[in-house]
Amino acid sequence: MVRWRRSPSTGRSGDRAPDQRARRRRAPEAPAGDPHDRGSKRVEFGYLKEALELTGGNLSRHLTVLVDAGLLDMEKGYDGKRPKTWVSITRAGRKAFADEIAALRALVDRHGV
């Protein structure tokens, strides 16, 4: 089930940042680090594909939605002669992830789960 929500970056309800299990499952795999650190922490597409057990096309679509929402950045390049795609979380993405965790904790606390 897809639940559309306001974009954490703009706050507009028309932004399409679906809150799906695969996208939430992706978040812990992405490098979070210190939200104030401006260092370049990134993971390679192939690693995410294996870790999340998604097809390349499925993962690509999920990442595209998150990039369009301003939550992730994607960088394409080469490792030697092999094309690679690297994914990193943006400042807005780190905040959205922290907000999601806080909301889940509040839900657990409220219902004593």
C-alpha positions as CSV (number, residue, x, y, z in Angstrom):
1,M,0.0,0.0,0.0
2,V,1.3,3.4,-0.9
3,R,0.7,6.3,1.5
4,W,1.5,9.7,0.0
5,R,2.8,12.3,2.5
6,R,4.1,15.8,2.5
7,S,7.6,16.2,1.3
8,P,10.0,16.8,4.1
9,S,11.9,19.3,2.0
10,T,9.0,21.4,0.8
11,G,6.1,20.5,3.0
12,R,3.8,20.5,0.0
13,S,1.3,17.6,-0.2
14,G,1.5,17.4,-4.0
15,D,5.0,16.0,-3.7
16,R,5.1,12.3,-4.4
17,A,7.4,10.7,-1.8
18,P,5.7,7.3,-1.3
19,D,6.2,5.7,2.1
20,Q,6.6,2.1,1.1
21,R,8.2,-0.8,3.0
22,A,11.0,-1.2,0.4
23,R,11.9,2.5,0.6
24,R,11.9,2.4,4.4
25,R,14.0,-0.8,4.2
26,R,16.5,1.0,2.1
27,A,17.1,3.7,4.5
28,P,19.2,1.8,7.1
29,E,21.4,0.6,4.3
30,A,22.2,4.1,3.1
31,P,25.1,5.7,4.8
32,A,23.7,7.9,7.6
33,G,26.6,9.1,9.6
34,D,26.6,12.4,11.5
35,P,23.9,14.7,10.1
36,H,26.3,17.6,10.4
37,D,29.1,15.8,8.6
38,R,29.5,17.1,5.1
39,G,31.8,14.2,4.1
40,S,31.0,12.1,1.1
41,K,29.5,8.8,2.4
42,R,28.0,6.7,-0.3
43,V,27.1,3.2,-1.3
44,E,27.2,1.5,-4.6
45,F,24.0,0.5,-6.4
46,G,25.0,-3.2,-6.7
47,Y,25.5,-3.4,-2.9
48,L,22.0,-1.9,-2.3
49,K,20.5,-4.3,-4.8
50,E,21.9,-7.3,-3.1
51,A,21.4,-6.1,0.5
52,L,17.7,-5.2,-0.2
53,E,17.1,-8.2,-2.4
54,L,15.5,-6.1,-5.1
55,T,15.8,-6.2,-8.9
56,G,17.8,-3.5,-10.5
57,G,14.8,-2.0,-12.1
58,N,12.8,-2.0,-8.9
59,L,15.6,-0.5,-6.9
60,S,16.2,2.1,-9.6
61,R,12.6,3.2,-9.5
62,H,12.6,3.5,-5.7
63,L,15.8,5.5,-5.7
64,T,14.5,7.8,-8.5
65,V,11.5,8.7,-6.4
66,L,13.7,9.4,-3.4
67,V,16.2,11.5,-5.5
68,D,13.3,13.5,-7.0
69,A,12.0,14.1,-3.4
70,G,15.5,15.5,-2.5
71,L,16.2,12.7,0.0
72,L,19.0,11.0,-1.9
73,D,21.7,12.0,-4.4
74,M,22.9,9.7,-7.2
75,E,26.3,9.9,-8.8
76,K,27.2,8.0,-12.0
77,G,30.8,7.3,-12.9
78,Y,33.3,4.6,-13.6
79,D,35.4,2.3,-11.4
80,G,38.1,1.7,-13.9
81,K,36.2,0.8,-17.1
82,R,33.1,-0.4,-15.3
83,P,30.1,2.0,-15.0
84,K,29.0,2.5,-11.4
85,T,26.2,4.3,-9.6
86,W,26.7,5.6,-6.1
87,V,23.9,6.7,-3.7
88,S,24.2,9.1,-0.8
89,I,21.7,10.5,1.6
90,T,21.1,14.3,1.6
91,R,20.7,16.5,4.6
92,A,16.9,16.5,4.0
93,G,17.1,12.7,3.7
94,R,18.9,12.4,7.1
95,K,16.3,14.7,8.7
96,A,13.4,12.7,7.1
97,F,14.9,9.4,8.3
98,A,15.4,10.8,11.9
99,D,11.8,12.1,11.8
100,E,10.5,8.6,10.7
101,I,12.5,6.9,13.5
102,A,11.1,9.3,16.0
103,A,7.5,8.8,14.8
104,L,8.0,5.0,15.0
105,R,9.4,5.2,18.5
106,A,6.5,7.4,19.6
107,L,4.1,4.9,18.1
108,V,5.8,2.0,20.0
109,D,5.8,4.0,23.2
110,R,2.2,5.1,22.9
111,H,1.0,1.5,22.2
112,G,3.4,-0.3,24.5
113,V,4.6,-2.6,21.8
